[in-house]
Amino acid sequence: MWLNNRRIEKKKSIAKKYSKYVHVGERRALKEFPTIKSFLMKPEIQKELKLSEEEIEYLNKN
């Protein structure tokens, strides 16, 4: 169980920041993650959401 949580830890933190910014639930943000990932790649949006280097690396990697 904890292995799975460690694996998707960055995805959850990105979804949490996104959900607070656009006023949707964290669960919905996780569900729609493949869709929102395309515009989360833009540096302006990454800066606005205050994503960490690890989170940006996660987006670029996956």
Chimera marker file (.cmm) of the C-alpha trace (Angstrom):
<marker_set name="trace">
<marker id="1" x="0.000" y="0.000" z="0.000" r="1" g="1" b="0" radius="0.5"/>
<marker id="2" x="2.667" y="2.505" z="0.955" r="1" g="1" b="0" radius="0.5"/>
<marker id="3" x="4.582" y="1.646" z="-2.226" r="1" g="1" b="0" radius="0.5"/>
<marker id="4" x="1.631" y="2.784" z="-4.300" r="1" g="1" b="0" radius="0.5"/>
<marker id="5" x="1.336" y="6.008" z="-2.296" r="1" g="1" b="0" radius="0.5"/>
<marker id="6" x="5.043" y="6.736" z="-2.757" r="1" g="1" b="0" radius="0.5"/>
<marker id="7" x="4.698" y="6.159" z="-6.488" r="1" g="1" b="0" radius="0.5"/>
<marker id="8" x="1.850" y="8.628" z="-6.981" r="1" g="1" b="0" radius="0.5"/>
<marker id="9" x="2.853" y="11.125" z="-4.295" r="1" g="1" b="0" radius="0.5"/>
<marker id="10" x="3.852" y="13.825" z="-6.812" r="1" g="1" b="0" radius="0.5"/>
<marker id="11" x="0.705" y="13.317" z="-8.851" r="1" g="1" b="0" radius="0.5"/>
<marker id="12" x="-1.418" y="13.809" z="-5.734" r="1" g="1" b="0" radius="0.5"/>
<marker id="13" x="0.427" y="16.968" z="-4.699" r="1" g="1" b="0" radius="0.5"/>
<marker id="14" x="0.044" y="18.467" z="-8.191" r="1" g="1" b="0" radius="0.5"/>
<marker id="15" x="-3.658" y="17.575" z="-8.239" r="1" g="1" b="0" radius="0.5"/>
<marker id="16" x="-4.104" y="19.142" z="-4.796" r="1" g="1" b="0" radius="0.5"/>
<marker id="17" x="-2.544" y="22.454" z="-5.891" r="1" g="1" b="0" radius="0.5"/>
<marker id="18" x="-4.569" y="22.427" z="-9.113" r="1" g="1" b="0" radius="0.5"/>
<marker id="19" x="-7.822" y="21.645" z="-7.299" r="1" g="1" b="0" radius="0.5"/>
<marker id="20" x="-7.391" y="24.556" z="-4.887" r="1" g="1" b="0" radius="0.5"/>
<marker id="21" x="-6.609" y="26.921" z="-7.746" r="1" g="1" b="0" radius="0.5"/>
<marker id="22" x="-9.606" y="26.022" z="-9.932" r="1" g="1" b="0" radius="0.5"/>
<marker id="23" x="-12.022" y="25.216" z="-7.073" r="1" g="1" b="0" radius="0.5"/>
<marker id="24" x="-12.702" y="21.556" z="-7.833" r="1" g="1" b="0" radius="0.5"/>
<marker id="25" x="-12.328" y="18.539" z="-5.609" r="1" g="1" b="0" radius="0.5"/>
<marker id="26" x="-8.980" y="16.820" z="-5.270" r="1" g="1" b="0" radius="0.5"/>
<marker id="27" x="-10.570" y="13.526" z="-6.302" r="1" g="1" b="0" radius="0.5"/>
<marker id="28" x="-11.933" y="15.095" z="-9.489" r="1" g="1" b="0" radius="0.5"/>
<marker id="29" x="-8.543" y="16.630" z="-10.269" r="1" g="1" b="0" radius="0.5"/>
<marker id="30" x="-6.915" y="13.203" z="-9.918" r="1" g="1" b="0" radius="0.5"/>
<marker id="31" x="-9.569" y="11.639" z="-12.143" r="1" g="1" b="0" radius="0.5"/>
<marker id="32" x="-9.044" y="14.299" z="-14.836" r="1" g="1" b="0" radius="0.5"/>
<marker id="33" x="-5.249" y="14.335" z="-14.468" r="1" g="1" b="0" radius="0.5"/>
<marker id="34" x="-4.513" y="12.923" z="-17.963" r="1" g="1" b="0" radius="0.5"/>
<marker id="35" x="-6.590" y="15.742" z="-19.457" r="1" g="1" b="0" radius="0.5"/>
<marker id="36" x="-5.176" y="18.600" z="-17.395" r="1" g="1" b="0" radius="0.5"/>
<marker id="37" x="-1.608" y="17.357" z="-17.698" r="1" g="1" b="0" radius="0.5"/>
<marker id="38" x="-1.288" y="18.838" z="-21.197" r="1" g="1" b="0" radius="0.5"/>
<marker id="39" x="-1.705" y="22.421" z="-20.011" r="1" g="1" b="0" radius="0.5"/>
<marker id="40" x="0.165" y="21.839" z="-16.751" r="1" g="1" b="0" radius="0.5"/>
<marker id="41" x="3.252" y="21.483" z="-18.947" r="1" g="1" b="0" radius="0.5"/>
<marker id="42" x="3.244" y="25.243" z="-19.659" r="1" g="1" b="0" radius="0.5"/>
<marker id="43" x="5.816" y="27.136" z="-17.557" r="1" g="1" b="0" radius="0.5"/>
<marker id="44" x="3.396" y="29.993" z="-16.825" r="1" g="1" b="0" radius="0.5"/>
<marker id="45" x="0.886" y="27.637" z="-15.249" r="1" g="1" b="0" radius="0.5"/>
<marker id="46" x="3.593" y="25.785" z="-13.332" r="1" g="1" b="0" radius="0.5"/>
<marker id="47" x="4.738" y="29.103" z="-11.893" r="1" g="1" b="0" radius="0.5"/>
<marker id="48" x="1.181" y="30.163" z="-11.028" r="1" g="1" b="0" radius="0.5"/>
<marker id="49" x="0.546" y="26.888" z="-9.170" r="1" g="1" b="0" radius="0.5"/>
<marker id="50" x="3.966" y="27.165" z="-7.483" r="1" g="1" b="0" radius="0.5"/>
<marker id="51" x="5.004" y="23.650" z="-8.476" r="1" g="1" b="0" radius="0.5"/>
<marker id="52" x="8.252" y="22.353" z="-7.018" r="1" g="1" b="0" radius="0.5"/>
<marker id="53" x="11.158" y="21.163" z="-9.150" r="1" g="1" b="0" radius="0.5"/>
<marker id="54" x="10.258" y="17.541" z="-8.331" r="1" g="1" b="0" radius="0.5"/>
<marker id="55" x="6.667" y="18.071" z="-9.459" r="1" g="1" b="0" radius="0.5"/>
<marker id="56" x="7.785" y="19.700" z="-12.706" r="1" g="1" b="0" radius="0.5"/>
<marker id="57" x="10.200" y="16.832" z="-13.265" r="1" g="1" b="0" radius="0.5"/>
<marker id="58" x="7.342" y="14.373" z="-12.690" r="1" g="1" b="0" radius="0.5"/>
<marker id="59" x="5.222" y="16.118" z="-15.338" r="1" g="1" b="0" radius="0.5"/>
<marker id="60" x="8.063" y="16.113" z="-17.857" r="1" g="1" b="0" radius="0.5"/>
<marker id="61" x="8.937" y="12.488" z="-17.136" r="1" g="1" b="0" radius="0.5"/>
<marker id="62" x="5.442" y="11.040" z="-17.467" r="1" g="1" b="0" radius="0.5"/>
<link id1="1" id2="2" r="1" g="1" b="0" radius="0.2"/>
<link id1="2" id2="3" r="1" g="1" b="0" radius="0.2"/>
<link id1="3" id2="4" r="1" g="1" b="0" radius="0.2"/>
<link id1="4" id2="5" r="1" g="1" b="0" radius="0.2"/>
<link id1="5" id2="6" r="1" g="1" b="0" radius="0.2"/>
<link id1="6" id2="7" r="1" g="1" b="0" radius="0.2"/>
<link id1="7" id2="8" r="1" g="1" b="0" radius="0.2"/>
<link id1="8" id2="9" r="1" g="1" b="0" radius="0.2"/>
<link id1="9" id2="10" r="1" g="1" b="0" radius="0.2"/>
<link id1="10" id2="11" r="1" g="1" b="0" radius="0.2"/>
<link id1="11" id2="12" r="1" g="1" b="0" radius="0.2"/>
<link id1="12" id2="13" r="1" g="1" b="0" radius="0.2"/>
<link id1="13" id2="14" r="1" g="1" b="0" radius="0.2"/>
<link id1="14" id2="15" r="1" g="1" b="0" radius="0.2"/>
<link id1="15" id2="16" r="1" g="1" b="0" radius="0.2"/>
<link id1="16" id2="17" r="1" g="1" b="0" radius="0.2"/>
<link id1="17" id2="18" r="1" g="1" b="0" radius="0.2"/>
<link id1="18" id2="19" r="1" g="1" b="0" radius="0.2"/>
<link id1="19" id2="20" r="1" g="1" b="0" radius="0.2"/>
<link id1="20" id2="21" r="1" g="1" b="0" radius="0.2"/>
<link id1="21" id2="22" r="1" g="1" b="0" radius="0.2"/>
<link id1="22" id2="23" r="1" g="1" b="0" radius="0.2"/>
<link id1="23" id2="24" r="1" g="1" b="0" radius="0.2"/>
<link id1="24" id2="25" r="1" g="1" b="0" radius="0.2"/>
<link id1="25" id2="26" r="1" g="1" b="0" radius="0.2"/>
<link id1="26" id2="27" r="1" g="1" b="0" radius="0.2"/>
<link id1="27" id2="28" r="1" g="1" b="0" radius="0.2"/>
<link id1="28" id2="29" r="1" g="1" b="0" radius="0.2"/>
<link id1="29" id2="30" r="1" g="1" b="0" radius="0.2"/>
<link id1="30" id2="31" r="1" g="1" b="0" radius="0.2"/>
<link id1="31" id2="32" r="1" g="1" b="0" radius="0.2"/>
<link id1="32" id2="33" r="1" g="1" b="0" radius="0.2"/>
<link id1="33" id2="34" r="1" g="1" b="0" radius="0.2"/>
<link id1="34" id2="35" r="1" g="1" b="0" radius="0.2"/>
<link id1="35" id2="36" r="1" g="1" b="0" radius="0.2"/>
<link id1="36" id2="37" r="1" g="1" b="0" radius="0.2"/>
<link id1="37" id2="38" r="1" g="1" b="0" radius="0.2"/>
<link id1="38" id2="39" r="1" g="1" b="0" radius="0.2"/>
<link id1="39" id2="40" r="1" g="1" b="0" radius="0.2"/>
<link id1="40" id2="41" r="1" g="1" b="0" radius="0.2"/>
<link id1="41" id2="42" r="1" g="1" b="0" radius="0.2"/>
<link id1="42" id2="43" r="1" g="1" b="0" radius="0.2"/>
<link id1="43" id2="44" r="1" g="1" b="0" radius="0.2"/>
<link id1="44" id2="45" r="1" g="1" b="0" radius="0.2"/>
<link id1="45" id2="46" r="1" g="1" b="0" radius="0.2"/>
<link id1="46" id2="47" r="1" g="1" b="0" radius="0.2"/>
<link id1="47" id2="48" r="1" g="1" b="0" radius="0.2"/>
<link id1="48" id2="49" r="1" g="1" b="0" radius="0.2"/>
<link id1="49" id2="50" r="1" g="1" b="0" radius="0.2"/>
<link id1="50" id2="51" r="1" g="1" b="0" radius="0.2"/>
<link id1="51" id2="52" r="1" g="1" b="0" radius="0.2"/>
<link id1="52" id2="53" r="1" g="1" b="0" radius="0.2"/>
<link id1="53" id2="54" r="1" g="1" b="0" radius="0.2"/>
<link id1="54" id2="55" r="1" g="1" b="0" radius="0.2"/>
<link id1="55" id2="56" r="1" g="1" b="0" radius="0.2"/>
<link id1="56" id2="57" r="1" g="1" b="0" radius="0.2"/>
<link id1="57" id2="58" r="1" g="1" b="0" radius="0.2"/>
<link id1="58" id2="59" r="1" g="1" b="0" radius="0.2"/>
<link id1="59" id2="60" r="1" g="1" b="0" radius="0.2"/>
<link id1="60" id2="61" r="1" g="1" b="0" radius="0.2"/>
<link id1="61" id2="62" r="1" g="1" b="0" radius="0.2"/>
</marker_set>
